[in-house]
Every structure is written in structure tokens, then in C-alpha cells.
Amino acid sequence: RLFHIRTPIILFVVVFAALISLALGCKVGFYQATCPRAESIVQSVVKSAIRSNPTYAPGILRLFFHDCFVNGCDASVLLDGSTSEQTASTNSHLRGFEVISAAKARVETECPGVVSCADILALAARDSVVETGLPRWEVPTGRRDGLVSRAEDALKLPGSRDSAEVQIEKFAAKGLNIEELVTLVGGHTIGTSACARFVHRLYNYSNTNAPDPHIDQAFLPNLQTLCPEHGDRTIRVDLDTGSVNNFDTSYYENLRKGRGVLESDTKLWTHHITQNLVQQFISVGRPNQLTFSKKFARAMVKLSQVEVKTGNEGEIRRICNRIN
């Protein structure tokens, strides 16, 4: 494997029945009769892509999150267009589109017009996380693809400067509770961010002519070296310093140490309610990692069913970046 895995390679056989029943029309094994190799094809494409370029793992996970938070998990973020979701400023650094397109093309060759782009993206997000160290979990399928993609709808997405209160409100609007918020943000353990998203913290935070005081003083020079005050704002920086290739709980430990890169992440440690939830993942050791793995899987299943389209809603796109 490309990544060092700290947790044992075990199969999550747990089918989160209570969650899965929330999305009528979605179920584990939806394509068993109509396209039985769909999931293995997607897995093969994703695995190959990540082994050739590890940055695809966080890219695909983020792509999935940005899709689900805007009008549900309907692959609307994949649609091209001069005013589509892709053109929103918050989506300017999304990546992984080509991997989803490649998986869709392979699936279409075997089962034309059967498997939705929304399901391929959901499966690819799971497979990306598995490639970086988490045990596999089952993903309910049966979503259909949306017909609308508007840049203005991306305002619903959590932002890199959001307070804990705002993040809680945005997640609640999607039916996700505070613990699921803190758990899903743990995906930043394999993430990166452009300097543009946090450079305001490094030099003149809130017009104080000083850095954000919540940043660890020993860590601050590292960020300033990577992101000079008047430097290239597109340079990408690891969100989990020292462990970005492993899907583990060190991200939470970095928040405790004042080494959160994004302001929104730091706010989860400085807010008393979310801090208690961050703290639960900080304990070192295998049992804690397994607890995080299980909670992350459950939260991903729930996220994957936000405002899904099923039955006769939407369509099954032939190509993911445009409607039929």
C-alpha cells in the first residue's frame, strides 16, 4: 500500500440500517442486479488514481462534501457551465473531476445508462478514504443526478473563516448534528488548503497588525515561510502537519496544540461545546482510532443521504459534466 496504515485492515460489515432507511430508494447493493461490478470498477479507478497522485484522495473527498452540501448529493458540482457551482469562489480549488469522469466512462462501457454520477462520486469518496487508512464501510446507492447547478447556491457551504456557531448552523440545516460536524471535519487530516484561505491569520488578523493569537508561536514561522504576506496565494499547505498521508486523529491533536491551519478549524477548539467533542478524538492509541473510524463512517453515510434524488427525480447522466 502507498500509505502506512495504523489501523488493522478490517471490513466494516456494519450496515447502518437506521441511517440508510432515511433515504427512500437508496440501499446497499442497489446495482447488484443491474450492474454488479459497478462498485469494484469505481474502486479500481480510484485506487489507481490515488497511487499515481495521492492528492486525489483529499480532492475527491472534498468534491463529495461540496456536492452534498449544495442541494444534496446529486452530482450537481460536476456540471460544467458559466454559472455552475464550479464557478463559485469557494469551489475554485476543487479537484478530482477527471477521476470521477474516468470511473463513469468505465462503468458506462459495462452498464450504459444505469449508474448515476452521484453514486459514483459517493463511492469514490469512500474509496479515497479507505486508500488512506480507514476500514471500508458500505455505501447505500440509488441516487439520481440533478439537473441544476448554480454558483450562488454554493453560499450554503461552510467557509474557512466560519465561527463554530455558523458551522453548527450550516450542518444543522443539512440534518447533521454537532458531533457529526466535528467528525466530518476530521477529513482535513488528509487535506490541504491554498494560502489564500488562511493567510489573513498570519500577519494582520482582524486588523490588529499581528497574527492570530490562537496560532502556536512555534508553528507560526512555518506557515509564514510557506505563505509569505505578499506571496503566491495558490500555494497549498497541509492541514494536518506531519501526518497528511494518513487518515488518523492527529489532526485533532494539532487543533489542541494551536496548529490548526484554517480559522474555522481553530474555532472548533476554542468553542466550549465543540472543544469537548474534539477532545474525545485526541487520546492516543488503537481504540481511539477505531472509534474515530466508526464515527466517521457513520457520519459519511448520513452525509451521503442529504437531500438525495431517487425514483423518477433527476436523471442518470451519460457524461458527468453535462445533463443528457
Phi, psi and omega per residue, in radians:
R1 nan 2.650 -3.131
L2 -1.227 -0.589 -3.033
F3 -1.897 2.557 2.993
H4 -1.258 2.218 -3.080
I5 -1.851 2.143 -3.108
R6 -1.551 -0.376 -3.128
T7 -1.764 2.660 3.101
P8 -1.130 2.580 3.130
I9 -1.421 1.710 3.126
I10 -2.193 2.701 3.138
L11 -1.622 2.165 3.045
F12 -1.353 1.762 -3.141
V13 -1.486 -0.119 -3.091
V14 -1.106 2.115 3.022
V15 -1.760 1.964 -3.014
F16 -1.301 1.384 -2.971
A17 -1.031 -0.759 -3.102
A18 -1.097 -0.654 3.133
L19 -1.308 -0.758 -3.069
I20 -1.080 -0.573 -3.124
S21 -1.210 -0.242 -3.139
L22 -1.191 -0.492 -3.080
A23 -1.828 1.665 -3.124
L24 -1.062 2.299 -3.133
G25 1.657 -0.298 3.079
C26 -1.725 2.400 3.092
K27 -2.760 2.742 3.054
V28 -1.158 2.311 3.133
G29 1.383 0.442 -3.101
F30 -0.960 -0.594 -3.070
Y31 -1.724 0.254 -3.059
Q32 -0.983 -0.664 -3.115
A33 -1.584 -0.559 -3.012
T34 -1.665 -0.436 3.117
C35 -2.773 1.241 -2.972
P36 -1.061 -0.400 -3.113
R37 -1.689 0.117 -3.055
A38 -0.959 -0.883 -3.067
E39 -1.154 -0.677 -3.139
S40 -1.216 -0.561 3.087
I41 -1.153 -0.828 3.122
V42 -1.044 -0.788 -3.138
Q43 -1.031 -0.737 -3.129
S44 -1.104 -0.772 -3.141
V45 -1.134 -0.784 -3.118
V46 -1.132 -0.787 -3.135
K47 -1.040 -0.786 3.137
S48 -1.097 -0.741 -3.117
A49 -1.124 -0.779 -3.089
I50 -1.220 -0.603 3.126
R51 -1.234 -0.439 3.063
S52 -1.524 -0.454 -3.137
N53 -2.633 1.661 -3.069
P54 -1.010 -0.380 -3.119
T55 -1.208 -0.213 3.075
Y56 -1.151 -0.504 -3.097
A57 -1.060 -1.005 3.087
P58 -1.160 -0.520 3.139
G59 -1.095 -0.796 -3.128
I60 -1.219 -0.685 3.104
L61 -1.061 -0.774 3.141
R62 -1.175 -0.668 3.114
L63 -1.031 -0.750 3.116
F64 -1.118 -0.795 -3.141
F65 -1.058 -0.796 -3.125
H66 -1.163 -0.511 3.076
D67 -1.209 -0.890 -3.038
C68 -1.149 -0.552 -3.085
F69 -1.340 -0.228 -3.116
V70 -2.013 1.724 3.120
N71 1.078 0.471 3.021
G72 1.530 2.992 -3.101
C73 -1.395 1.428 -3.048
D74 -2.290 0.277 3.122
A75 1.078 0.358 3.116
S76 -1.164 -0.443 3.135
V77 -1.202 -0.295 -3.124
L78 -1.470 -0.237 -3.065
L79 -1.301 2.295 3.040
D80 -1.352 2.828 3.084
G81 2.668 2.666 -3.075
S82 -1.187 -0.356 3.123
T83 -2.225 0.398 -3.122
S84 -1.352 3.015 3.139
E85 -0.963 -0.565 -3.120
Q86 -1.059 -0.454 -3.081
T87 -1.460 -0.135 3.112
A88 -1.176 2.523 -3.085
S89 -1.036 -0.634 -3.123
T90 -1.212 -0.271 3.127
N91 -1.822 0.169 -3.013
S92 -1.158 -0.387 -3.105
H93 -1.929 0.307 3.090
L94 -1.143 2.532 3.103
R95 -2.578 2.859 -3.114
G96 1.902 -0.015 -3.120
F97 -0.977 -0.719 -3.068
E98 -1.155 -0.504 3.108
V99 -1.225 -0.739 3.106
I100 -1.124 -0.721 3.115
S101 -1.098 -0.700 3.130
A102 -1.154 -0.725 3.110
A103 -1.123 -0.737 3.123
K104 -1.077 -0.761 -3.131
A105 -1.077 -0.718 3.119
R106 -1.143 -0.743 3.139
V107 -1.168 -0.709 3.140
E108 -1.077 -0.611 3.120
T109 -1.069 -0.652 -3.107
E110 -1.548 -0.658 -3.058
C111 -2.417 1.387 -3.069
P112 -1.067 2.309 3.014
G113 1.185 0.405 -3.056
V114 -1.927 -0.847 -3.002
V115 -1.719 2.226 -3.097
S116 -1.324 2.712 3.041
C117 -1.151 -0.575 3.119
A118 -1.078 -0.727 3.110
D119 -1.224 -0.684 3.122
I120 -1.075 -0.715 3.115
L121 -1.149 -0.725 3.122
A122 -1.107 -0.748 3.117
L123 -1.166 -0.718 -3.128
A124 -1.128 -0.626 3.103
A125 -1.116 -0.789 3.081
R126 -1.039 -0.840 -3.086
D127 -1.128 -0.559 3.103
S128 -1.130 -0.742 3.133
V129 -1.176 -0.709 3.121
V130 -1.066 -0.679 3.138
E131 -1.124 -0.360 -3.137
T132 -1.797 0.168 2.934
G133 2.238 -0.229 -3.133
L134 -1.478 2.605 3.045
P135 -1.115 2.694 -3.106
R136 -1.290 2.543 3.015
W137 -2.286 2.851 -3.129
E138 -1.462 2.431 3.118
V139 -1.974 2.098 3.048
P140 -1.165 2.439 -3.134
T141 -2.189 2.996 -3.074
G142 2.186 0.143 3.091
R143 -1.235 2.721 3.006
R144 -2.060 2.829 -3.038
D145 -1.526 2.435 3.129
G146 -1.300 2.845 -3.101
L147 -1.911 -0.098 -3.031
V148 -2.222 2.419 3.065
S149 -2.531 1.982 -3.076
R150 -2.182 2.323 -3.115
A151 -1.026 -0.680 -3.070
E152 -1.132 -0.419 3.141
D153 -1.215 -0.327 -3.140
A154 -1.205 -0.147 3.072
L155 -1.118 -0.304 3.125
K156 -1.252 -0.277 -3.084
L157 -1.226 2.505 2.996
P158 -1.057 2.509 -3.110
G159 -1.894 2.811 -3.073
S160 -1.247 -0.186 3.090
R161 -1.923 0.081 -3.064
D162 -1.118 2.457 3.008
S163 -1.237 2.917 3.080
A164 -1.056 -0.682 -3.127
E165 -1.088 -0.755 3.138
V166 -1.162 -0.718 3.101
Q167 -1.065 -0.761 3.128
I168 -1.043 -0.755 3.136
E169 -1.110 -0.762 -3.104
K170 -1.174 -0.690 3.098
F171 -1.208 -0.700 3.126
A172 -1.072 -0.612 3.122
A173 -1.101 -0.354 3.104
K174 -1.814 0.208 3.105
G175 1.379 0.319 -3.112
L176 -1.887 2.306 -3.067
N177 -1.509 -3.134 -3.034
I178 -1.147 -0.713 3.118
E179 -1.110 -0.669 3.112
E180 -1.177 -0.598 3.034
L181 -1.020 -0.956 -3.092
V182 -1.097 -0.637 3.139
T183 -1.196 -0.836 -3.102
L184 -1.168 -0.620 3.092
V185 -1.108 -0.355 3.047
G186 -1.044 -0.255 3.036
G187 -1.065 -0.304 3.091
H188 -1.144 -0.182 3.100
T189 -1.017 -0.459 3.084
I190 -1.947 0.209 -3.011
G191 -1.647 2.903 3.005
T192 -2.320 2.873 3.102
S193 -2.473 2.540 3.022
A194 -1.222 2.557 3.119
C195 -0.928 -0.565 -3.096
A196 -0.988 -0.468 -3.071
R197 -1.382 -0.276 -3.062
F198 -2.491 -0.012 -3.086
V199 -1.064 -0.422 3.116
H200 -1.091 -0.356 3.137
R201 -1.406 -0.294 -2.900
L202 -1.608 -0.368 -3.011
Y203 -2.313 -0.721 -3.053
N204 -2.481 1.146 -3.056
Y205 -1.237 2.168 3.123
S206 0.889 0.697 3.099
N207 1.029 0.608 3.123
T208 -1.712 -0.090 -3.041
N209 1.033 0.466 3.124
A210 -2.569 2.763 3.121
P211 -1.191 2.870 3.039
D212 -1.038 2.109 -3.090
P213 -1.148 -0.235 3.141
H214 -1.410 -0.158 3.106
I215 -1.429 2.270 3.094
D216 -0.956 2.233 -3.057
Q217 -1.115 -0.474 3.093
A218 -1.354 -0.388 -3.110
F219 -1.578 -0.503 -3.064
L220 -0.944 -0.820 -3.135
P221 -1.027 -0.568 3.102
N222 -1.082 -0.808 3.138
L223 -1.155 -0.685 -3.132
Q224 -1.177 -0.567 3.076
T225 -1.186 -0.738 3.139
L226 -1.241 -0.582 -3.069
C227 -2.252 1.403 3.094
P228 -1.029 2.678 -3.050
E229 -0.965 -0.671 -3.124
H230 -2.055 0.538 -3.091
G231 -1.621 -2.904 -3.117
D232 -1.253 2.010 -3.088
R233 -1.365 -0.117 -3.116
T234 -1.597 -0.143 3.116
I235 -1.040 2.392 -3.082
R236 -1.780 2.464 -3.071
V237 -2.203 2.435 3.121
D238 -1.111 2.400 3.099
L239 -1.499 -0.256 3.121
D240 -2.235 1.462 -3.036
T241 -0.975 2.180 3.070
G242 1.550 -0.103 -3.075
S243 -2.581 0.511 -2.982
V244 -1.218 -0.340 -3.126
N245 -1.603 0.013 3.140
N246 -2.105 2.283 3.109
F247 -1.445 1.559 -3.054
D248 -2.403 -2.983 -3.050
T249 -1.683 0.135 -3.123
S250 -1.127 -0.425 3.072
Y251 -0.973 -0.755 -3.125
Y252 -1.184 -0.663 3.091
E253 -1.092 -0.664 3.103
N254 -1.131 -0.601 3.074
L255 -1.087 -0.747 3.138
R256 -1.084 -0.618 -3.091
K257 -1.432 -0.017 -3.081
G258 1.407 0.416 -3.100
R259 -1.952 0.439 2.991
G260 -1.301 2.336 -3.076
V261 -1.450 -0.830 -3.127
L262 -1.453 2.506 3.104
E263 -1.074 -0.682 -3.133
S264 -1.088 -0.628 3.098
D265 -1.188 -0.788 3.123
T266 -1.036 -0.641 -3.136
K267 -1.084 -0.470 3.112
L268 -1.207 -0.451 3.097
W269 -1.504 -0.570 -3.069
T270 -1.486 -0.186 3.086
H271 -1.596 2.297 -2.981
H272 -1.097 -0.620 -3.108
I273 -1.260 -0.877 -3.113
T274 -1.250 -0.495 3.111
Q275 -1.041 -0.714 3.126
N276 -1.072 -0.599 3.134
L277 -1.348 -0.637 3.045
V278 -1.068 -0.725 -3.081
Q279 -1.024 -0.570 -3.084
Q280 -1.136 -0.383 -3.121
F281 -1.714 0.011 -3.037
I282 -1.448 -0.497 -3.131
S283 -0.923 2.311 -3.091
V284 -1.420 2.540 3.013
G285 2.234 2.894 -3.076
R286 -1.058 -0.791 -3.130
P287 -1.024 -0.690 3.141
N288 -1.166 -0.710 3.118
Q289 -1.098 -0.693 3.129
L290 -1.183 -0.648 3.078
T291 -1.074 -0.803 3.105
F292 -1.074 -0.763 -3.129
S293 -1.011 -0.806 -3.120
K294 -1.165 -0.758 -3.131
K295 -1.179 -0.646 3.116
F296 -1.142 -0.744 3.119
A297 -1.057 -0.791 3.130
R298 -1.085 -0.750 -3.132
A299 -1.152 -0.635 3.108
M300 -1.166 -0.679 3.087
V301 -1.082 -0.763 -3.141
K302 -1.160 -0.760 3.086
L303 -1.035 -0.688 -3.066
S304 -1.162 -0.170 -3.114
Q305 -1.945 0.222 3.109
V306 -1.194 2.058 3.015
E307 0.846 0.735 -3.118
V308 -1.248 2.685 3.063
K309 -1.805 2.265 -3.118
T310 -2.392 3.130 3.087
G311 1.114 -2.079 -3.135
N312 -1.733 0.099 3.123
E313 -1.301 2.579 3.075
G314 1.052 -2.517 -3.101
E315 -2.747 3.083 2.961
I316 -1.883 1.812 -3.101
R317 -1.162 2.563 3.039
R318 -1.456 -0.595 3.082
I319 -2.252 2.348 -2.947
C320 -1.240 -0.411 -3.055
N321 -1.622 0.122 3.047
R322 -2.685 2.646 3.106
I323 -1.293 2.810 -3.093
N324 -1.161 nan nan
